[in-house]
Amino acid sequence: MAKSSKSVTDNFEQQLDELEKIVSRMEEGELSLENSIKEFEQGMKLAGQCQKTLQEAEMRVKILMSDIENGDNLQDFNPDTDGTIAN
């Protein structure tokens, strides 16, 4: 099942927020070596997830732009119909 755009955006923003908190904690310099390593590992995992989400979004934009450049017109969705796209 595909994720909705809103849930992807919310998840990305949550991951980015947590990554920023990890960076702040590490910059304070108050963590033990062991905790610093754990925070670093978690930060790298979050950074990878954020990068993957951004790459997927970039690909979606490239596909849309390619469709437009190839003369495919984006069509408005008409919710009053049975799910077909209005011309």
Beta strands, then each sheet from edge to edge (+ up, - down):
end
